[in-house]
Amino acid sequence: MATFSGAMRHVKQHLDQLLPGQRVLQLCRELGHRWRKRVLDPAVTVQLFLLQLLAKVALRGLRHVAGVPVTAQAICAARTRLPLKLLMELVRQSAPVEVAQATWKGLRVYLADGMSFMTQDTAALAGQYGKARNHRGAGHGYPNPKLLALMDLEGGFIQRIITLPWHRQEFTCLWRLFKAMGAGALMLGDRGLVSFAHLAILTGQGIHGCFRLPHGQVAFGRGRNSRRRVKSLGRQDMLVRWRASGRPKWLGEKRWAPLAKRELTLRQIAFRVCRRGFRTRWAWIVTTLIDPRQYPAQELVDLYGKRWQIEVYFRDLKRTLNMSLIAAKTLMGVRKEILAFVLLYNLIRGVMQEAARRQGVESRRISFVDALRWLLWSEPGTPLPDLVVNPIRVRRAPPRRVKLARHRFPQLNRSRNELCKPPCQAIL
């Protein structure tokens, strides 16, 4: 029968494969961090951090889970001594480089989006992150920071994260993720992240982009000054020319100066979102991939449809790993706990990648919950079995209602199957 102490050894075994304990100590030396020889050295502290998040136990019960005779106060003090740069470097190294080499027509595909979560209601955290206005009453609720993340499409590994206060929009910091992709990559983003400045910075770094357009930025004809049609490439497919219309507030003058006089030739594709029993809606995407022969319009529309996969990845991080509410009460503790969640998430994704390679399926089809359970409950040294493979499902639109009434959604008082919308199809 598997035990929690056995789970500790099992997690430590996989962590040593991902990043050996000696390498953790070596990173501490490279960062200039000094520590005394004790039970809770930096390597053991990181492993206990991951085990607590994996087993979802309190600090008082962690000594029984890990089989280490230390108190909660000692673990808390060890986390305080842990350098933040060490966790940042561990997160950076936890995303395998070979996963990013998975290509779509010779391009590495990345996803970018943001999610919100909550922290403990302290004065310091409320002042740093702020509270959302949709809570009942002024000053009530929890602080709501945002997490802007860059993930690869195939493996779902988090490459880089940026934490923002609730009142700051994600598109103001999106350009800071571009360096993590490198030249020859393709970014997929929703309509809240697209602008002339972002596309100009992307093309200047040799990166391609594919974003959904808001209705106000669609080029319908030749009459617009900043966006106008240039050439038709096919059905609902055309080249458009974008010009700078003004410096955005989030971009400094020095960075904006070389972009102000540029013109971008982009490709705009319109498609219909058809759902049985509902009106047909139109949507548009804009991309820097302007060759219609190498990148057919329907294939680009199908590729953009996979952008929803990042919402599934966020669900694994926020709901399955229970990151919806951070337990730390200090600003530095919140930052460290966020990085620990991301490190654990990438560790589980590594298990899924190995299982997918053995079973001959896509990595994103392996069950995240099954990989988590195997990592926690299997005996140390046991080989990785065949994990559960999720079937390919056509995504339906569930109602934004819950059975347990909350402040954001109304109550679900009918069968969910009755209120679910049928699947939709995107066609040119």
C-alpha positions as a printed NumPy array, in Angstrom:
array([[  0.   ,   0.   ,   0.   ],
       [  1.333,   3.444,  -0.956],
       [  2.159,   5.827,   1.886],
       [  2.635,   9.579,   2.007],
       [  6.288,   9.144,   2.925],
       [  6.577,   6.907,  -0.124],
       [  4.921,   9.65 ,  -2.139],
       [  7.578,  12.038,  -0.858],
       [ 10.323,   9.761,  -2.132],
       [  8.466,   9.362,  -5.425],
       [  8.069,  13.111,  -5.934],
       [ 11.708,  13.593,  -4.966],
       [ 12.733,  10.96 ,  -7.518],
       [ 10.924,  12.772, -10.336],
       [ 12.182,  16.142,  -9.15 ],
       [ 15.715,  14.786,  -9.204],
       [ 15.171,  13.677, -12.786],
       [ 13.829,  17.098, -13.729],
       [ 16.383,  19.065, -11.735],
       [ 18.748,  17.131,  -9.391],
       [ 19.09 ,  18.249,  -5.787],
       [ 22.75 ,  18.99 ,  -6.294],
       [ 21.792,  21.221,  -9.193],
       [ 19.419,  23.132,  -6.887],
       [ 22.261,  23.717,  -4.458],
       [ 24.551,  24.678,  -7.314],
       [ 21.988,  27.233,  -8.492],
       [ 21.927,  28.678,  -4.986],
       [ 25.707,  29.082,  -5.092],
       [ 25.499,  30.721,  -8.51 ],
       [ 22.877,  33.147,  -7.188],
       [ 25.055,  33.984,  -4.202],
       [ 22.719,  32.426,  -1.636],
       [ 24.423,  31.063,   1.485],
       [ 22.913,  28.569,   3.926],
       [ 23.922,  26.475,   6.893],
       [ 24.045,  22.697,   6.87 ],
       [ 20.677,  21.666,   8.276],
       [ 17.741,  19.354,   7.631],
       [ 15.791,  21.967,   5.661],
       [ 18.364,  22.992,   3.096],
       [ 17.125,  24.718,  -0.12 ],
       [ 16.676,  21.431,  -2.023],
       [ 14.573,  19.797,   0.728],
       [ 12.575,  22.997,   1.208],
       [ 11.613,  23.091,  -2.468],
       [ 10.596,  19.42 ,  -2.357],
       [  8.46 ,  19.978,   0.736],
       [  6.876,  22.996,  -0.945],
       [  5.856,  20.88 ,  -3.938],
       [  4.634,  18.01 ,  -1.779],
       [  2.384,  20.272,   0.278],
       [  0.737,  21.646,  -2.875],
       [  0.444,  18.167,  -4.357],
       [ -1.062,  16.548,  -1.236],
       [ -3.109,  19.668,  -0.317],
       [ -2.295,  19.579,   3.386],
       [ -1.572,  22.269,   5.943],
       [  1.933,  23.024,   7.208],
       [  1.159,  21.3  ,  10.511],
       [  0.397,  18.039,   8.735],
       [  3.272,  18.228,   6.289],
       [  5.684,  16.532,   8.69 ],
       [  3.428,  13.444,   8.723],
       [  3.101,  13.511,   4.945],
       [  6.817,  13.836,   4.278],
       [  8.071,  11.811,   7.226],
       [ 10.448,  14.656,   8.187],
       [ 10.542,  15.555,  11.935],
       [ 10.212,  19.326,  11.565],
       [  7.639,  21.801,  12.804],
       [  5.438,  24.122,  10.775],
       [  7.392,  27.098,  12.11 ],
       [ 10.654,  25.594,  10.836],
       [  9.171,  24.979,   7.387],
       [  7.829,  28.538,   7.307],
       [ 11.234,  29.928,   8.254],
       [ 12.921,  27.775,   5.585],
       [ 10.583,  29.14 ,   2.909],
       [ 11.352,  32.657,   4.049],
       [ 15.079,  31.966,   3.557],
       [ 14.451,  30.518,   0.107],
       [ 15.567,  33.032,  -2.581],
       [ 12.916,  34.086,  -5.06 ],
       [ 15.386,  33.951,  -7.962],
       [ 15.941,  30.249,  -7.272],
       [ 12.262,  29.443,  -7.839],
       [ 12.233,  31.615, -10.955],
       [ 15.191,  29.698, -12.379],
       [ 13.615,  26.355, -11.487],
       [ 10.448,  27.341, -13.34 ],
       [ 12.477,  28.409, -16.361],
       [ 14.328,  25.086, -16.464],
       [ 11.218,  22.988, -15.786],
       [  9.866,  23.568, -19.319],
       [ 11.785,  21.125, -21.572],
       [ 13.37 ,  22.695, -24.629],
       [ 12.479,  19.764, -26.899],
       [  8.74 ,  20.317, -26.336],
       [  8.996,  23.789, -27.837],
       [ 10.417,  22.215, -31.005],
       [  7.02 ,  20.697, -31.883],
       [  6.098,  22.672, -34.987],
       [  3.121,  23.608, -37.144],
       [  4.399,  24.072, -40.683],
       [  7.865,  24.792, -39.327],
       [  6.706,  27.193, -36.585],
       [  6.696,  26.732, -32.817],
       [  3.204,  27.586, -31.571],
       [  2.703,  29.38 , -28.256],
       [ -0.42 ,  30.521, -26.417],
       [ -0.726,  33.691, -24.356],
       [ -3.56 ,  34.687, -22.057],
       [ -4.306,  35.692, -18.497],
       [ -6.26 ,  34.301, -15.577],
       [ -7.28 ,  35.698, -12.2  ],
       [ -7.012,  34.16 ,  -8.753],
       [ -7.357,  35.284,  -5.143],
       [ -5.025,  35.869,  -2.234],
       [ -5.586,  36.259,   1.488],
       [ -7.321,  39.471,   2.538],
       [ -4.493,  41.411,   4.177],
       [ -3.775,  45.122,   3.956],
       [ -0.441,  44.584,   2.164],
       [ -1.883,  42.272,  -0.492],
       [ -4.987,  44.404,  -0.991],
       [ -2.796,  47.456,  -1.511],
       [ -0.526,  45.625,  -3.958],
       [ -3.109,  43.796,  -6.085],
       [ -6.404,  45.531,  -5.363],
       [ -9.893,  44.045,  -5.296],
       [-12.299,  43.482,  -8.151],
       [-15.28 ,  45.799,  -8.366],
       [-17.794,  43.037,  -8.973],
       [-17.692,  41.941,  -5.328],
       [-20.705,  42.753,  -3.19 ],
       [-20.077,  45.998,  -1.376],
       [-17.042,  48.228,  -1.395],
       [-13.949,  46.803,   0.302],
       [-15.306,  43.252,   0.557],
       [-13.931,  40.124,  -1.069],
       [-10.357,  39.006,  -1.681],
       [ -7.505,  40.693,  -3.546],
       [ -7.573,  39.597,  -7.199],
       [ -4.187,  39.499,  -8.936],
       [ -3.866,  38.366, -12.549],
       [ -1.431,  35.885, -14.029],
       [ -0.275,  36.478, -17.603],
       [  1.229,  33.233, -18.898],
       [  3.019,  32.02 , -22.016],
       [  2.501,  28.311, -22.814],
       [  3.426,  26.041, -25.687],
       [  0.485,  24.548, -27.521],
       [  1.592,  20.92 , -27.668],
       [  2.919,  20.22 , -24.183],
       [  1.146,  22.917, -22.181],
       [  4.332,  23.851, -20.301],
       [  4.405,  27.341, -18.836],
       [  7.388,  29.15 , -20.279],
       [  7.051,  32.47 , -18.464],
       [  4.604,  34.249, -16.148],
       [  3.928,  37.853, -15.148],
       [  1.81 ,  38.755, -12.102],
       [ -0.326,  41.892, -12.41 ],
       [ -2.782,  43.767, -10.164],
       [ -6.446,  43.388, -11.058],
       [ -6.785,  46.878, -12.568],
       [ -3.93 ,  46.446, -15.066],
       [ -4.791,  44.913, -18.421],
       [ -2.797,  41.972, -19.763],
       [ -2.026,  43.573, -23.142],
       [  0.131,  46.238, -21.466],
       [  2.737,  43.581, -20.537],
       [  2.32 ,  41.164, -23.435],
       [  5.46 ,  42.383, -25.225],
       [  7.572,  41.205, -22.272],
       [  6.77 ,  37.594, -23.223],
       [  8.109,  37.863, -26.773],
       [ 11.764,  37.271, -25.861],
       [ 10.882,  33.914, -24.286],
       [  9.66 ,  32.574, -27.662],
       [ 12.553,  33.458, -29.956],
       [ 12.552,  33.827, -33.719],
       [ 10.56 ,  31.35 , -35.787],
       [  7.644,  31.121, -33.356],
       [  3.919,  31.786, -33.696],
       [  1.777,  33.327, -30.956],
       [ -1.979,  32.743, -30.71 ],
       [ -3.969,  35.311, -28.743],
       [ -7.527,  36.458, -28.256],
       [ -9.02 ,  39.803, -29.276],
       [ -7.997,  41.512, -26.053],
       [ -4.278,  41.243, -26.892],
       [ -4.067,  42.535, -30.474],
       [ -2.797,  45.981, -31.487],
       [ -0.546,  47.582, -34.081],
       [  2.26 ,  47.984, -31.538],
       [  2.214,  44.295, -30.568],
       [  2.266,  43.126, -34.191],
       [  5.056,  45.554, -35.05 ],
       [  7.198,  44.367, -32.134],
       [  6.501,  40.739, -33.068],
       [  7.57 ,  41.151, -36.691],
       [ 10.633,  43.12 , -35.621],
       [ 11.804,  40.123, -33.569],
       [ 11.106,  37.565, -36.302],
       [  7.985,  36.194, -34.582],
       [  4.618,  35.592, -36.203],
       [  1.25 ,  36.283, -34.647],
       [ -2.341,  35.183, -35.118],
       [ -4.982,  37.093, -33.148],
       [ -8.71 ,  37.456, -33.224],
       [ -9.844,  40.954, -34.14 ],
       [-12.4  ,  43.035, -32.27 ],
       [-15.126,  44.416, -34.498],
       [-13.751,  47.941, -34.195],
       [-10.388,  46.974, -35.734],
       [-11.714,  45.109, -38.773],
       [-10.772,  46.61 , -42.153],
       [-13.939,  46.492, -44.299],
       [-12.838,  48.662, -47.224],
       [-10.458,  51.325, -48.461],
       [-11.907,  54.252, -46.566],
       [-10.076,  53.837, -43.254],
       [ -6.836,  55.693, -42.579],
       [ -5.029,  53.289, -40.254],
       [ -6.456,  49.996, -41.636],
       [ -7.385,  49.514, -45.274],
       [ -7.75 ,  46.625, -47.696],
       [ -4.942,  46.053, -50.206],
       [ -5.628,  42.834, -52.114],
       [ -8.08 ,  39.937, -52.103],
       [ -6.524,  36.486, -51.653],
       [ -9.689,  34.388, -51.839],
       [-13.014,  33.919, -50.2  ],
       [-13.149,  35.994, -46.989],
       [ -9.348,  36.293, -47.235],
       [ -7.489,  39.518, -48.007],
       [ -4.35 ,  41.536, -47.362],
       [ -4.719,  44.681, -45.269],
       [ -2.34 ,  47.484, -44.456],
       [ -2.061,  48.824, -40.945],
       [ -0.517,  52.147, -39.996],
       [  0.299,  53.591, -36.615],
       [ -2.523,  55.767, -35.318],
       [ -0.888,  56.984, -32.109],
       [  1.409,  55.91 , -29.297],
       [ -0.304,  53.646, -26.761],
       [ -0.014,  54.718, -23.136],
       [  1.675,  51.492, -22.051],
       [  4.585,  51.916, -24.494],
       [  7.395,  54.411, -23.862],
       [  8.432,  57.014, -26.396],
       [ 11.875,  55.491, -26.947],
       [ 10.39 ,  52.092, -27.854],
       [  7.584,  53.665, -29.886],
       [  9.824,  55.912, -32.033],
       [ 11.016,  53.206, -34.491],
       [  7.454,  51.85 , -34.799],
       [  5.655,  55.126, -35.44 ],
       [  6.545,  55.333, -39.159],
       [  6.116,  51.638, -39.974],
       [  3.413,  50.06 , -42.115],
       [  2.399,  46.435, -41.672],
       [  0.993,  44.253, -44.419],
       [ -1.165,  41.696, -42.648],
       [ -3.676,  39.062, -43.589],
       [ -7.276,  39.286, -42.46 ],
       [ -9.531,  36.241, -42.613],
       [-13.25 ,  36.279, -41.892],
       [-15.103,  33.117, -40.849],
       [-18.553,  32.196, -39.645],
       [-19.3  ,  30.605, -36.295],
       [-22.259,  28.318, -36.947],
       [-24.227,  26.755, -34.094],
       [-27.406,  24.755, -34.632],
       [-30.447,  26.67 , -33.45 ],
       [-28.603,  30.007, -33.138],
       [-27.818,  32.892, -35.413],
       [-24.625,  32.735, -37.434],
       [-21.949,  35.05 , -36.046],
       [-18.964,  36.462, -37.914],
       [-15.443,  36.57 , -36.529],
       [-12.126,  37.787, -37.899],
       [ -8.489,  36.876, -37.342],
       [ -5.412,  38.845, -38.357],
       [ -2.037,  37.214, -38.901],
       [  1.435,  37.94 , -40.191],
       [  1.402,  34.687, -42.221],
       [  0.477,  36.273, -45.565],
       [  1.304,  33.419, -47.976],
       [ -2.06 ,  31.803, -48.916],
       [ -0.438,  28.737, -50.497],
       [  1.804,  27.825, -47.609],
       [ -0.798,  28.768, -44.987],
       [ -4.335,  28.098, -46.295],
       [ -7.085,  30.142, -44.707],
       [ -9.103,  27.192, -43.382],
       [ -5.996,  25.698, -41.734],
       [ -5.309,  29.004, -39.998],
       [ -8.891,  29.128, -38.745],
       [ -8.594,  25.544, -37.465],
       [ -5.284,  26.382, -35.767],
       [ -6.761,  29.4  , -34.052],
       [ -9.564,  27.17 , -32.788],
       [ -6.918,  25.393, -30.675],
       [ -6.28 ,  28.606, -28.77 ],
       [ -9.039,  27.501, -26.388],
       [ -6.622,  24.841, -25.116],
       [ -5.006,  27.443, -22.866],
       [ -8.279,  27.704, -20.954],
       [ -8.044,  23.965, -20.262],
       [ -4.449,  24.439, -19.064],
       [ -5.577,  27.248, -16.761],
       [ -8.309,  25.013, -15.377],
       [ -5.695,  22.371, -14.487],
       [ -3.608,  24.987, -12.718],
       [ -6.393,  26.88 , -10.977],
       [ -8.936,  24.184, -10.136],
       [ -7.166,  20.823, -10.161],
       [ -4.078,  22.097,  -8.312],
       [ -6.274,  24.468,  -6.267],
       [ -4.448,  27.694,  -7.078],
       [ -7.692,  29.67 ,  -6.945],
       [ -6.812,  30.916,  -3.429],
       [ -3.2  ,  31.468,  -2.339],
       [ -2.524,  30.601,   1.308],
       [  0.439,  32.925,   1.906],
       [ -0.242,  36.226,   3.661],
       [  2.848,  38.221,   2.685],
       [  3.779,  39.65 ,  -0.695],
       [  6.982,  37.628,  -0.96 ],
       [  5.171,  34.498,   0.206],
       [  2.532,  34.94 ,  -2.499],
       [  5.202,  35.287,  -5.182],
       [  6.978,  32.148,  -4.013],
       [  3.754,  30.141,  -3.81 ],
       [  2.775,  31.16 ,  -7.348],
       [  6.149,  29.975,  -8.653],
       [  5.817,  26.732,  -6.677],
       [  2.412,  26.07 ,  -8.266],
       [  3.855,  26.677, -11.73 ],
       [  6.835,  24.407, -10.982],
       [  4.521,  21.61 ,  -9.82 ],
       [  2.3  ,  22.116, -12.861],
       [  5.279,  21.745, -15.209],
       [  6.425,  18.651, -13.317],
       [  3.056,  16.994, -13.899],
       [  3.165,  18.061, -17.548],
       [  6.52 ,  16.294, -17.796],
       [  4.894,  13.064, -16.589],
       [  2.127,  13.527, -19.175],
       [  4.683,  14.106, -21.912],
       [  6.508,  10.889, -21.057],
       [  3.234,   8.92 , -20.987],
       [  2.143,  10.424, -24.304],
       [  5.417,   9.432, -25.941],
       [  5.021,   5.848, -24.762],
       [  1.322,   5.571, -25.638],
       [  1.602,   7.298, -29.012],
       [ -0.95 ,  10.073, -28.418],
       [ -0.833,  13.848, -28.133],
       [  0.393,  15.127, -24.789],
       [ -2.672,  17.293, -24.201],
       [ -4.958,  14.233, -24.413],
       [ -3.368,  12.578, -21.369],
       [ -5.457,  13.081, -18.233],
       [ -3.903,  15.711, -15.958],
       [ -5.75 ,  14.313, -12.915],
       [ -4.554,  10.769, -13.614],
       [ -0.94 ,  11.935, -13.895],
       [ -1.304,  13.826, -10.611],
       [ -2.738,  10.791,  -8.823],
       [  0.01 ,   8.519, -10.092],
       [  2.675,  10.989,  -8.999],
       [  1.204,  11.176,  -5.498],
       [  0.037,   7.639,  -4.754],
       [  2.271,   5.218,  -6.649],
       [  5.069,   3.313,  -4.982],
       [  8.6  ,   4.719,  -5.355],
       [ 10.496,   3.137,  -8.223],
       [  7.419,   1.805, -10.041],
       [  7.474,   2.375, -13.824],
       [  5.037,   4.777, -15.4  ],
       [  1.874,   2.88 , -16.444],
       [ -0.511,   3.738, -19.257],
       [ -2.383,   6.821, -18.12 ],
       [ -5.97 ,   7.675, -18.996],
       [ -6.378,   9.159, -22.485],
       [ -9.18 ,  11.681, -22.782],
       [-11.4  ,  11.181, -25.848],
       [-11.58 ,  13.85 , -28.534],
       [-14.702,  15.792, -27.683],
       [-16.431,  18.559, -29.583],
       [-16.582,  21.431, -27.122],
       [-20.04 ,  22.501, -26.058],
       [-20.928,  25.8  , -24.443],
       [-22.009,  25.153, -20.834],
       [-24.273,  27.659, -19.063],
       [-22.598,  30.188, -16.794],
       [-24.567,  28.957, -13.807],
       [-23.596,  26.923, -10.756],
       [-25.578,  24.685,  -8.446],
       [-23.935,  26.173,  -5.378],
       [-24.905,  29.842,  -5.606],
       [-21.94 ,  32.232,  -5.731],
       [-21.607,  35.951,  -6.135],
       [-20.605,  35.853,  -9.821],
       [-23.007,  33.4  , -11.445],
       [-26.724,  32.754, -10.973],
       [-27.92 ,  29.441,  -9.617],
       [-28.41 ,  26.425, -11.863],
       [-32.019,  25.357, -11.309],
       [-32.413,  23.044, -14.334],
       [-30.499,  20.156, -15.816],
       [-27.128,  21.217, -17.208],
       [-27.681,  19.104, -20.332],
       [-30.811,  21.088, -21.13 ],
       [-29.041,  24.425, -20.864],
       [-25.846,  23.478, -22.708],
       [-25.523,  24.972, -26.17 ],
       [-24.702,  22.558, -29.007],
       [-21.158,  22.562, -30.458],
       [-20.237,  25.236, -32.991],
       [-18.255,  25.064, -36.244],
       [-15.992,  27.711, -37.78 ],
       [-16.15 ,  27.831, -41.585],
       [-15.099,  30.342, -44.22 ]])
